[in-house]
């Protein structure tokens, strides 16, 4: 049973920045044929949007596991969860051994201690638009 689910899709500013793909895509084929330049521009933009939206990582918390991006950990190995604000993020990301699901357009996150003795990651850092809610659900266990 899924308790919490969040997809870290880009914000509106990133989607607007992707509009810069239109002139790039147009310029690739426009010298050969204007029609193909327009078709290529639209195709490059649509592929960029699909990649950024459908490829966005998910945070899924169930009764048994936490899945962040491609990694999954049993909840029995999760320690304390702490909300990380933007000003504290650099310190939370300093340990290279930690598992990180970081998106620049999501300024806050949650740090979750990893108590699995066989796992080299001391903690997980997960970007979240609702870090207080996620931390509360993780700490409720």
Secondary structure, DSSP 8 states (H G I E B T S, - for coil): -EEEEEE----HHHHHHTTHHHHHHHHHHTTT-HHHHHHHHHHHHHHHHHHHHHT--EEEEESSEEEETTEEEEGGGEEEEEEE-GGGHHHHT--TTSEEE--TT---EEEEEE--TT-S-SEEEEE-TTHHHHHHHHHT-
